[in-house]
Amino acid sequence: MTFRAPTPTPRLRRRAAGPIALAVAALLALTTGCGHESGPATKTAPATLAAGPQEIRLTPAWPTDGQAAMAIDGVPTPITSGTAKPTPTASVAKVMTAYAFLKAKPLTPGTPGPTFTISFEEAARYPDRVRRFESLTPVTPGEAFTQRRALEALMVVSANNIAHEIARWVDGGDAAFVARMNKTAQDLGMKDTLYTDPSGFDPTTVSTAADQVKLFTAAMRDPAFAGIAGVPSYTDSGKATKSNGNTLLGHDGVIAGKTGFTTPAGANLVFAAQRDLDGHKQLVIGAVMAQHKGNTAAAAVNASETLIQSVGTPST
């Protein structure tokens, strides 16, 4: 794999600090060629970023297949690795579903928010969704879901049925809500992203690691989203508790994330981690996508763990 080191640029001004982490002024893009066969992570030539008078050098341990991206909160351009071709997102699409839900109906952190009910039609679809091997949470007609509980089901257990109900609660159905998702992506500068469904089960919902870093950076600035994306488990109406598929939570400074897996997509993960970079506490946002090894999200989780550990040290 060949990497191209960024060329020096003049000193840049510091950007204003964000609400979650200190922002830095500029991040020089580092791109690579197409993905390679699976193997050990590969380090790149260092990427340089400027934080006021400070310069921080990164040497990320990128996965050797698929694609990945990384940025720091407040920096608009991620550094990237692998192919930049749009790839199926799987359940990583639910980051946009949650973000659009919160933009339409803001939620005060720590509160349940408004209450919604499950439609008869969605409850009736449950057996068909099970047969399609979708990720779900049990629902019954008329069952009440607070906004917070719905978002936890969406982000923690990746419930496709809740994604479709959110579309109905916000815009009356999938078509209008998907249009909202795409408009939001456009507003965020996600030029290589197309949403065709609110859950990501549809393989025509595609994006890139760089675009997903842009989205997750924006979403993490909403305190309600940031809190829910870091919830470790979810208890359904039958009192069954399921753990978050993002097993990195609570380790190496990881505070939030969203996994995704389908056969067309492979394994995907977006994450946020608090890392100390040359003495500066920063919120590092990353995405690892199109990891076609195994039949769960584990390949992306493992590659992300290596990538995170290669950049700075954990910060609390």
N, C-alpha and C positions, 0 to 999 in steps of 0.2 A: 504494500500500500504506500503510495507516495503522498507526502504532505507538503504544503507550501507555507513557509513561515510568513507572517504578515510583515509588511514593510513599515518602517517607522513613520510616524506622523507628528506634526507639531503638538506641543502641549495643549491640552484641552481643558476647558473650565469644568469644575465640578457641577453636576446636576443637583437639584434640591433633593434632600433626603425623603424617601417614601415613608409610608406609615408603618411598614413592617421591618424594613432593614435600611441601612445606609445605602443610598444609590451611588453609583460611580459615574464618571463622566462619559467614557466611551469604551467600547469593546471592539477591537479590530477583528473582522471576520476571518475565520480560518476554514477553508473548505478542502475536501478531498475528492478523489475519484469515486467510482462505483464501489459497491460493497464487495467483500471477498467471502471465501468459504469460512465456515465457523472455525474458531480457534481461540487462542489466548488473546486478551485485550492488547491493543497496540497503542503505545504512547506517540504523541505527535511532537513536532517541533513546537516550542513554547509559543503560546499566544500572549500578547501583551495588552494590558488594560491600564488606563490611567485613572487614578483617584486623587484629584487635586495634584499636589506635588509628588505623590507616591506612584510608583509603577508596580503592578502585580503581575507576576509571570505564572501562567498556568501550563501544565503539561498533562492534559487529560489522558486517561487510559480508556480509549474508545473501544467499543465492541468492534470486531473485525468483519461483521456482516450487518446487513440491514442498514439502519441510519440512526444517528443520535445528534442531539444538540444540547447546548448549555448556555446559560446567560446568568447575569446577576440582576436582581431587582433594580430597575431604573435604567438599564442598558437596553436600547431598542434592538440591537443586532446580535443574535446568538452566534457563537462559534459552532461549527457543524462538522460532522463526519459521515461518510458514506454517500449513497445516492440521495438526491433531493427529489426523486420521483414520488408523487403522491401515492400513498399506500393505505389500505383499509385500516381504520382506526380501532375497530372492535369497540369495547366499552369505554375507551378513552373519550369517545364522543360524549359521554355523559358529563364531562367537565363543562362542555358548552351548554348542555341541557340545564345543569345546575346554575351556571352563570346567567343564562338567559332568564331562568325562573326568578333568580334573585334581582336581576335588573328590572323585571316586570313587577315583582312584588318584594320589595326590600324587607329584610328580616333583621330585627335587632338581635345581636349575639346573645345567646343564653336563653332566649325566649322561644316558646313553641310556635308562634306565628298563627296565622289563620288556619281554620280547619276545612278540609276538603273531603269528599266522599268518593268511594270507588263505584264506578258505573256498573250496571248489570252486564253491559256488553263486554267490558274488560274482564270482569270476573268469569264470564262464560268462555273467554278465550284461554283461560289458564291451562286446561288440558292440552290444547293444541300447542301452546308455548312449551309445555313440558316435553311433548313429543318432538319438538324442534331443538331440544337441548338448550333452551334459552336460560339465562340466569334470572331467577325470579324470587319474589317473596310471596307467601300465601296471601290471598285476598278474598273477601266475600262482598257481595253486592251491598252497597250502602255503608261499608266499613269506613270509619272516620280516620283520616290521616292529617295530623298537623303538618304544616309546611316543613318544620324541622324533621319530623319523623320520616316524611317522604324523602327529604334530601339525604337523610342517613341511609335509608333503604337503597336509594339511588347510588350513593357513593361508596358505602361499605360493602353491601352484598351485590351491587351492580344489577338491581332489579329492573329488567326490561319493561315489565308491566307497569311499574311506577313511572318510567320515562314516558310511556305513551299516555298515562293519565295526567302527568304534568303538562304535556302538550294540549290535552283537552281542557284542563283547568285554566290554562293561560290564554289559549287562542281558539278553543273549541274543537281542536283536532290536529292531527299530524301536519297536514299541508301548510296551514298558516304558521304553525310553530316552527317548522323546518325553514320556512321563509325568514322568520325572525332569526333563527340560528345563522343562516347564511348572511343576512344583513349585518349581524353582529360581527361575524368573521371578517366581512369586508371592512367594517369600521376599525377593526383591530389590525388591518393590514395583512390578514392571512390570505395571501394571494394564491396559495396552492391547496386550498381546502374547499371541499364541497360536502355538505350534509344532505342526505336524502332520507334520513330517519332520525328520531330522537334517541335511540338506544345504541346505535353502532352495530347492531346485528346485521344490517344490510351491508354487503361488501362494497356497494357503490358509495358509501360514506367514506371519504378518503381525505388524507391530510399528510403533512410532513412533520418530522420532529421539530424543525425550526418553527413552524406555525403553532404547534402545540405548546412550545415554550412561550411564545407570545401570549397565547390564551391563558396559560396557567399563571403567568406573571400578573396579568390583569386580574384574574380571579382571586389570587391570593391577597390582593389589596382590599377585598371585601372581608371584613373580620368574620362575618357569619360563615362565608364559604371556607375561610381558612380553618375555622374551628371544626366544621363538619368534615372537611377533607382529612382531618387527623384523628377522627373517632376510631378507636381500635376494634369495636364490635357492635353488633346490632341484634336486638331481640325482637322476633316477629310476634304476631298475634297469638301464635300457639306456644309462646314462651321458649321457643328454640333460639339459642344464641349462636350467631355465626361471627367468626373473626374476619377482620379486614384482610382482603387478599394481598394488600401491600405490607408484607412482613418486615419491611425495613423501618416501619414507624417506630420511633423511640430509639433508634440506633444510628450512630454516625451523624447525629444532628438532624435526621429526617423528621419533619413535622407534618407532612401532608403528601398526598399522592393519589393516583388512580390507575389501577391495572386494567388490562383488556386482553382478551384472547378469543379468536375464532380461527378456524383452519385457514381461511384466505388471508387473514391479517397476520397470523403468527402471534407472538407475545409482544405486548406493548406496556409501557409504564411512563407516566409523567410524575415528577416528584419535586418537592421543595425541601431543602436542607439548609440549616443554619451552620455555616462554616467560617472558621477563622482563616482569612487570607492575608498573610503578611501583616498580622496584627490588627486587621480590620474585620469586624463581624459583618458578614454579608449573608443575604438570603440567595442561595444558589438554586436556580430553577433548571431542571433538565428533563429530557425525554429520550427514551430508547424505544425504537419501533422496528417491526418486521424481523423479529427474532424467531426464525423457523426451526426451533429445536424443542422437541417434546410437545405435549398437548395441554399445557397450562401456561399461565403467565410467568412461570418460574424463570424462564430463560431471560426475560427482560428484567426481572427483579435482580437476578444474579449479575447481569451485565451492568445494571444501574449501581449496584453496591460497589463493584470494582471502580466504576467511573467516579462515584462520590468520594471514595477513599483516596483517589489519586489527586484530589483538589483540596488543599488546605487540611485543617483539622476540625473536629467537631466543636461547635460553639453553643453555649446554652443561652 
